[in-house]
Amino acid sequence: MAQADRTRVEELTRREWDVSRLLCRGCSAKNIAAELGVSVHTVRRHMEHIYKKLNAQCRVVAVIRILEAVQSGH
């Protein structure tokens, strides 16, 4: 993973990491909302922020970048 991509992953907030963890497990926005005790709208807003910070156009790209960062120790 390029340094720029690692930096973007490090910019995620704690709550965005919580959402990311569940995204990586394949959970739906509805399941993530239930798990975290927030609304689906809130989860979708977190997902938008995650995608923007990771320069990802979709869930799959975001998950790949998150998993790469975790594997590299970030």
Sequence and secondary structure as in RCSB ss.txt:
>XXXX:A:sequence
MAQADRTRVEELTRREWDVSRLLCRGCSAKNIAAELGVSVHTVRRHMEHIYKKLNAQCRVVAVIRILEAVQSGH
>XXXX:A:secstr
  HHHHHHHHT  HHHHHHHHHHHTT  HHHHHHHHTS HHHHHHHHHHHHHHHT SSHHHHHHHHHHHHHTT 
